[in-house]
Amino acid sequence: MRHTKQRTARSWTRTQVLTIVATGLGLFMVFLDALIANVALPDIQRDFGVGESGLQWVVTAYSIGMAVFIMAGATAADRFGRRLLFVVGVTVFTLASAAAGLAPTLVLMAIARAVQGIGAATVTVTSLALVSAAFSDDDERAKAIGLWTGVASVATALGPTIGGVLTESVSWRAVFMVNVPVGVLVLVMTARYVAESREATPRGFDWGGQLLFVVAVGSLAYGLIEGQKAGWTSARILTLLVVGVVGLVFFARYEYRNPNPMMDVRLFRHRAYAVGIATIFSGFFSAYGTLLVVTQYFQNIEGYSPEAAGLLILPFAFNIMLLSPIAGRLAARVGPLPVARTGQPLLVAGLVVIALGMPVSVAVVAAGLFLCGAGVALLATPVTALAMSSVPVDRAGMASGIMSAQRAIGSTFGFAVLGSILAVWLGRSLTADLREAVPDAAARRAIAERIIQEANPHAYPAEIGPGRPVPGASLEQRASVAEIATRDFIQGCQVSVGFGAAVCAVTMVLLWTVAGSGAEPRGSR
């Protein structure tokens, strides 16, 4: 049997190999941009002369655009053709990248980033559908999806490193312009080597479902991102959060009754499928939300440069790159669930090590990232294969859309929620803990707000000096503020990452409630 599988693996056609290369390059490009701009933010701030809160939209506009339009891309791909929509997505993404790199104002850059996200959503769902359609054999599809998953995860992990190198050696504009030649190469390869595929019986476009999905996810994401700045109890934030939750409920009811839904919620009746989707969401929520927190820890606590901070994340990327293809082969041999049940505990363990290691040393945090990378690799590939093998090929667009939506939405909400937990912790602890070092309430509040706004415990000197909230501070007072701010910041990072570990622990338990070793036999559907 082993000999047969090896022979099959060697029999991949040239078209299949080049399909993986073309779609993989497109996927690498769009996932790279999820975090690549983070390390360029200080340079962007200096050029445009804006505050930190405005800069945050350079990152979040991309994630929101990707999250809210990903299901529309899947539906359109099934109807009009997956290769066609892949080409459209790459074209939109490439043009928007050029617009972001040439943007004369921050507002235009944020708009370009949102359009990038829309293109990225289309590329993400169509690339997985094209790979799935290119392999009719379940085992070979699992291996191919392993490569696909590895490309996406490694690209996200390498974003800060590549962004740091480009920013320091060229310019922050190169962070966006680098996508242009890559996008052109992907378009040429796709036109020559990738075969078209579409749903056998095209469905109508679900305008009502898409509108509800955009409103619900967009409102939730916006509310979570802006909550700390605007105030969690403010009318605007409460309205956004309520609209988001109610919108999701109405979306589920609408899709259940719709004969041609963009998201067939009946798929969630199958426990293995539902748990798989929840596992992917929680994994990307926790892992990539933690990457954002850890990047701030490396730069703002330990004082590493953007390039060095990116390099410290390489243990995460290395393990994903090494183990994702192996996870695909293991899933083909023993079934997806046993492999996923190995990966999820590794991910939880890695998050716990990171949280506990932050007060200890960078080496311990790097070891936790190494475990997280192993966990994501052994988890994402098998669970993706499980979901994709649970539907026929002519529903691959919807299946990949639902799966990819969890990756995009999970990452988006991971950035928003874990970042908000850190901000809320700092907001509550700093004001109280600084009471003795900074007796004046107004000065104390100004220092805390500066630290929270810049996510940096060393940002407080901007509030100390002549004409500032703390006009004359002794060296002892400055040292005390620095010590308290650093301690509270580390504790906030620990709470944030610990929350991510708890979320993953829940789905780790759920994985053991799923019977069998993998997906249902295809003939049973």
C-alpha positions in Angstrom: 0.0 0.0 0.0 2.9 2.3 0.9 4.5 1.6 -2.5 1.2 2.5 -4.3 1.0 5.8 -2.5 4.6 6.7 -3.4 4.0 5.9 -7.0 0.8 8.0 -7.1 2.7 10.9 -5.5 5.3 10.7 -8.3 2.5 10.7 -10.9 1.4 14.3 -10.4 1.0 15.9 -13.8 2.8 19.0 -14.9 -0.5 20.9 -14.8 -1.1 19.9 -11.2 2.3 20.9 -10.1 2.1 24.3 -11.9 -1.4 24.8 -10.5 0.1 24.5 -7.0 2.9 26.9 -7.9 0.7 29.6 -9.4 -2.0 29.5 -6.8 0.7 29.2 -4.1 2.5 32.3 -5.3 -0.8 34.2 -5.3 -1.7 33.0 -1.8 1.8 33.8 -0.5 1.4 37.3 -1.8 -1.9 38.0 -0.1 -1.1 36.3 3.2 2.3 38.0 3.4 0.4 41.4 3.5 -1.6 40.4 6.5 1.3 41.5 8.8 3.9 43.0 6.5 2.9 46.6 7.1 3.1 46.4 10.9 6.9 47.0 11.1 6.6 49.9 8.6 4.1 51.9 10.7 6.7 54.2 12.4 8.1 55.2 9.0 4.6 55.8 7.6 3.8 57.9 10.6 6.8 60.1 10.1 6.0 60.6 6.4 2.3 61.5 6.9 2.6 63.1 10.4 -0.4 61.3 11.9 -1.1 59.6 15.2 -0.9 55.9 16.1 -4.6 55.4 16.1 -5.0 56.4 12.5 -2.1 54.2 11.5 -3.8 51.1 12.9 -6.2 51.2 10.0 -3.3 50.5 7.6 -3.4 47.0 9.1 -7.0 46.5 10.0 -8.6 47.8 6.8 -6.9 44.9 5.0 -8.2 42.3 7.4 -11.7 43.7 7.4 -11.9 43.9 3.6 -10.7 40.3 3.4 -13.1 39.0 6.1 -16.3 40.6 4.8 -15.9 39.7 1.1 -14.5 36.2 1.3 -17.8 34.4 1.0 -18.9 36.6 -2.0 -15.7 35.5 -3.8 -16.5 31.9 -3.2 -20.0 32.2 -4.6 -18.9 34.1 -7.6 -16.1 31.6 -8.3 -18.6 28.7 -8.3 -20.8 30.6 -10.7 -18.4 32.3 -13.1 -15.3 30.1 -12.9 -12.6 29.7 -10.3 -9.7 30.6 -12.5 -11.5 33.7 -13.8 -12.2 34.9 -10.3 -8.6 34.1 -9.2 -7.3 36.2 -12.1 -9.7 39.1 -11.1 -8.6 38.8 -7.5 -4.9 38.9 -8.3 -5.4 41.9 -10.6 -7.4 43.8 -8.0 -4.8 43.0 -5.3 -1.9 44.0 -7.5 -3.4 47.3 -8.6 -4.4 48.1 -5.0 -0.9 47.3 -3.8 0.5 49.9 -6.3 -2.1 52.4 -5.1 -1.1 51.8 -1.5 2.6 52.2 -2.3 2.0 55.5 -4.2 -0.7 56.9 -1.8 -0.1 60.6 -1.0 -2.3 60.5 2.2 -3.1 58.0 4.9 -6.8 58.0 4.0 -6.1 56.9 0.5 -3.7 54.3 1.7 -6.3 52.9 4.1 -8.8 52.7 1.2 -6.2 51.0 -1.0 -5.6 48.5 1.8 -9.3 47.7 2.1 -9.4 47.1 -1.7 -6.3 44.9 -1.3 -8.3 42.9 1.3 -11.2 42.4 -1.2 -8.7 41.1 -3.8 -7.1 38.9 -1.2 -10.4 37.3 -0.2 -11.1 36.3 -3.8 -7.5 34.9 -4.3 -7.8 32.9 -1.0 -11.0 31.1 -1.7 -10.3 30.5 -5.4 -6.8 29.2 -4.9 -7.9 26.5 -2.5 -10.8 25.6 -4.8 -8.5 25.3 -7.8 -6.1 23.1 -5.9 -8.9 20.9 -4.7 -10.4 20.6 -8.1 -7.0 19.7 -9.7 -6.8 16.5 -7.5 -9.6 14.0 -7.7 -7.9 11.5 -5.3 -8.6 12.2 -1.6 -5.1 11.2 -0.5 -3.3 13.4 -3.1 -5.7 16.3 -2.4 -4.7 16.1 1.3 -1.0 16.3 0.3 -1.7 19.2 -2.0 -3.7 21.1 0.6 -0.8 20.5 3.0 1.4 22.5 0.7 -1.3 25.1 0.3 -1.7 25.5 4.1 2.0 25.7 4.6 2.3 28.5 2.0 -0.4 30.6 3.7 1.0 30.1 7.2 4.6 30.7 6.3 3.7 33.9 4.4 1.9 35.3 7.4 4.7 34.4 9.7 7.4 35.9 7.4 5.5 39.2 6.9 7.2 41.1 9.8 10.6 39.9 8.7 10.3 40.8 5.1 8.6 44.0 6.0 11.4 45.0 8.3 14.1 44.2 5.7 12.3 46.2 2.9 11.5 49.1 5.2 15.1 49.4 6.5 16.9 48.8 3.2 14.6 50.5 0.7 11.4 52.3 1.9 8.1 51.6 3.5 6.6 52.0 0.1 8.5 49.0 -1.1 6.4 46.9 1.3 3.5 47.4 -1.0 5.2 47.8 -4.4 6.9 44.4 -4.1 3.6 42.8 -4.8 3.4 44.3 -8.3 6.0 42.0 -10.1 4.8 39.0 -8.2 1.2 39.6 -9.2 2.2 39.9 -12.9 4.1 36.6 -12.7 1.1 34.9 -11.1 -1.2 36.2 -13.9 1.1 34.9 -16.6 1.4 31.5 -15.0 -2.3 31.2 -14.4 -3.2 32.1 -18.0 -0.8 29.4 -19.3 -1.1 26.5 -16.9 -4.1 26.6 -14.6 -7.3 24.9 -15.8 -10.8 26.4 -15.3 -13.4 24.8 -13.1 -16.8 25.9 -11.9 -19.9 24.5 -10.3 -21.9 22.1 -12.5 -25.2 23.9 -11.8 -24.5 27.6 -11.2 -26.4 29.1 -8.3 -27.8 32.6 -8.1 -25.9 35.2 -6.3 -27.1 35.5 -2.7 -27.4 39.3 -2.4 -29.4 39.2 0.9 -27.0 36.8 2.6 -23.9 38.7 1.4 -25.3 42.0 2.7 -26.1 40.5 6.1 -22.7 38.9 6.3 -20.9 42.1 5.4 -22.9 44.2 7.9 -22.5 41.6 10.7 -18.8 40.9 10.4 -17.9 44.4 9.5 -19.8 45.8 12.5 -18.2 43.3 14.9 -14.7 43.9 13.6 -15.0 47.7 13.7 -16.5 47.7 17.1 -13.8 45.5 18.6 -11.0 47.4 16.9 -12.3 50.9 18.0 -13.7 49.8 21.4 -10.8 50.8 23.6 -10.3 54.2 21.9 -14.0 55.2 21.8 -15.0 53.5 25.1 -16.6 50.1 25.4 -19.8 51.5 26.9 -20.1 54.3 24.3 -23.3 54.4 22.2 -21.4 53.9 19.0 -19.5 50.8 20.1 -22.4 49.2 21.8 -24.5 49.8 18.7 -21.9 48.2 16.4 -21.5 45.2 18.6 -25.3 44.6 18.9 -25.7 45.1 15.2 -22.9 42.5 14.6 -24.4 39.9 16.9 -28.0 40.3 15.7 -26.8 40.4 12.1 -25.1 37.0 12.5 -28.3 35.5 13.9 -30.3 36.9 11.1 -27.7 35.7 8.6 -27.9 32.1 9.9 -31.7 32.1 9.7 -31.8 33.7 6.3 -29.2 31.2 4.9 -31.1 28.2 6.4 -34.3 29.2 4.6 -32.6 30.3 1.3 -32.7 27.5 -1.4 -29.5 28.9 -2.9 -27.4 30.2 0.0 -23.8 31.4 -0.2 -23.2 29.5 3.0 -25.1 26.3 3.4 -25.5 26.2 7.2 -26.9 22.7 6.9 -23.3 21.5 6.6 -22.8 22.3 10.2 -25.3 19.6 11.2 -22.3 17.2 10.7 -20.4 17.3 13.9 -17.0 16.6 12.3 -17.5 19.5 9.8 -18.7 21.9 12.5 -15.9 21.1 14.9 -13.4 21.3 12.1 -14.6 24.8 11.2 -14.5 25.9 14.9 -11.0 24.5 15.2 -9.6 26.4 12.3 -11.2 29.6 13.6 -9.8 29.2 17.1 -6.4 28.2 15.8 -6.0 31.2 13.6 -7.6 33.5 16.1 -5.1 32.5 18.8 -2.0 31.9 16.8 -2.1 35.1 14.6 -3.5 37.3 17.4 -0.5 36.1 19.5 1.9 36.9 16.6 0.7 40.6 16.8 1.2 40.7 20.6 4.6 38.9 20.5 5.8 41.3 17.8 5.0 44.2 20.2 6.7 42.4 23.0 9.9 41.9 21.0 10.1 45.5 19.9 8.6 47.5 22.8 9.7 45.4 25.8 12.9 43.8 24.6 14.0 46.7 22.3 14.6 44.7 19.1 14.5 46.4 15.7 11.7 45.6 13.3 14.0 43.3 11.3 15.3 41.5 14.4 11.8 41.1 15.8 10.7 39.5 12.5 13.6 37.1 12.6 12.7 36.0 16.1 9.3 34.8 14.7 11.1 32.5 12.3 10.8 29.4 14.6 7.1 29.6 14.1 7.5 29.9 10.3 10.2 27.2 10.1 8.0 24.5 11.8 5.0 25.3 9.6 7.2 25.1 6.5 8.7 21.8 7.6 5.6 20.1 9.0 2.7 21.2 6.8 3.6 18.8 3.9 4.3 16.0 6.4 0.9 16.7 8.0 -0.8 16.3 4.6 0.9 12.9 4.1 0.0 11.8 7.6 -3.6 12.8 7.1 -3.8 10.8 3.9 -2.3 7.7 5.7 -4.1 7.7 9.1 -6.9 10.2 8.6 -7.2 13.9 9.5 -8.4 13.6 13.1 -5.5 11.8 14.7 -3.1 14.3 13.2 -5.3 17.3 14.3 -5.6 15.8 17.8 -1.8 15.9 18.0 -1.5 19.4 16.6 -4.0 21.1 18.9 -2.3 20.2 22.2 1.0 21.4 20.7 -0.6 24.8 19.8 -2.1 25.1 23.3 1.2 24.2 24.9 3.1 26.7 22.8 0.7 29.5 23.7 1.1 28.6 27.4 4.9 28.6 27.1 4.8 32.0 25.4 2.6 33.5 28.2 4.7 32.1 31.0 8.0 32.9 29.2 7.5 36.6 28.7 8.8 37.6 32.1 11.6 35.1 31.8 13.5 35.4 28.5 13.2 35.8 24.8 14.5 32.3 24.3 11.5 30.8 26.2 9.1 32.9 24.0 10.9 31.7 20.9 10.5 28.1 22.1 6.8 28.7 22.5 6.6 30.0 19.0 8.4 26.9 17.8 5.7 24.7 19.5 2.9 27.0 18.0 4.3 26.5 14.5 4.3 22.7 15.0 0.7 22.9 16.3 -0.6 25.0 13.5 1.0 22.8 10.8 -0.3 19.6 12.3 -3.7 21.1 12.9 -4.6 23.3 9.9 -3.7 20.9 7.1 -5.7 17.9 8.4 -8.7 20.0 9.4 -8.7 21.7 6.0 -8.6 18.4 4.2 -11.4 17.1 6.4 -13.7 20.0 5.5 -12.8 19.9 1.7 -13.4 16.1 1.5 -16.8 16.5 3.1 -18.4 18.0 0.0 -18.4 17.1 -3.7 -16.1 18.8 -6.1 -18.8 21.0 -7.6 -19.3 22.5 -4.1 -15.6 23.1 -3.6 -16.1 26.9 -3.9 -18.5 27.0 -1.0 -16.5 24.6 1.1 -13.3 26.5 0.5 -15.1 29.8 1.2 -16.4 28.7 4.5 -13.0 27.3 5.5 -11.0 30.3 4.2 -13.5 32.6 5.9 -12.6 31.1 9.3 -8.9 31.7 8.6 -9.5 35.4 7.6 -12.2 36.1 10.2 -10.2 34.2 12.9 -7.1 36.2 12.1 -9.0 39.5 12.0 -10.8 38.9 15.3 -7.6 37.6 16.8 -5.8 40.9 16.1 -8.8 42.8 17.4 -9.7 40.8 20.5 -6.2 40.0 21.8 -5.1 43.5 21.1 -8.1 44.9 22.9 -7.5 42.6 25.9 -4.0 44.0 26.2 -5.3 47.6 25.9 -8.1 47.0 28.5 -5.6 45.5 30.9 -3.2 48.4 30.6 -6.1 50.9 30.9 -7.2 49.4 34.2 -3.8 48.5 35.7 -1.6 51.5 34.7 -3.8 54.2 36.2 -4.0 52.4 39.5 -0.3 51.2 39.7 1.1 54.6 38.8 -0.7 56.4 41.6 2.3 56.4 43.9 4.9 57.2 41.3 2.7 60.0 39.6 0.4 61.5 42.3 -1.3 63.9 39.9 -4.4 62.3 38.3 -4.2 64.2 35.0 -0.5 63.4 34.5 -1.1 59.8 35.4 -3.9 59.5 32.9 -1.8 61.2 30.1 1.1 58.8 30.7 -1.2 55.8 30.6 -3.0 57.0 27.5 0.3 57.5 25.7 1.5 54.0 26.6 -1.8 52.4 25.5 -2.0 54.4 22.3 1.5 53.4 21.2 1.4 49.9 22.8 4.8 50.7 24.2 5.7 50.9 27.9 8.6 53.3 27.0 6.4 55.9 25.3 5.9 57.8 28.6 8.8 60.2 28.1 6.7 62.1 25.6 4.5 63.2 28.6 7.5 64.2 30.8 9.3 67.5 30.6 8.7 71.3 30.5 5.2 72.2 29.4 4.0 68.5 29.7 1.8 66.8 32.2 4.8 65.8 34.3 7.0 69.0 34.0 9.7 68.0 36.5 10.3 64.3 37.0 13.3 63.0 38.9 15.4 60.1 37.6 13.9 57.9 40.4 10.4 58.8 39.3 11.2 58.1 35.6 12.7 54.7 36.6 9.6 53.9 38.7 7.3 54.7 35.8 9.3 52.6 33.4 9.4 49.6 35.8 5.6 49.8 36.4 4.7 50.2 32.8 7.0 47.3 31.7 5.5 45.0 34.3 1.9 45.9 33.5 2.6 45.6 29.7 4.1 42.1 30.2 1.2 41.1 32.4 -1.3 42.3 29.7 0.6 40.3 27.1 0.3 37.3 29.3 -3.4 37.7 29.8 -4.0 38.2 26.1 -2.0 35.2 25.0 -3.5 33.1 27.9 -7.0 33.9 26.6 -6.0 32.6 23.2 -4.7 29.4 24.8 -8.0 29.0 26.6 -10.0 29.3 23.4 -7.8 26.7 21.7 -8.2 24.4 24.8 -12.0 24.4 24.2 -11.7 23.2 20.6 -9.0 20.7 21.7 -11.7 19.0 23.9 -14.3 19.2 21.1 -11.9 17.4 18.7 -12.0 14.4 20.9 -15.8 14.3 20.7 -15.7 13.6 17.0 -16.0 9.9 16.1 -13.8 8.2 13.6 -10.5 9.2 12.0 -11.6 11.6 9.3 -14.3 12.6 6.9 -17.3 10.6 5.9 -16.8 8.3 2.9 -17.6 10.3 -0.2 -20.2 7.7 -1.2 -22.2 8.4 1.9 -23.1 11.9 0.9 
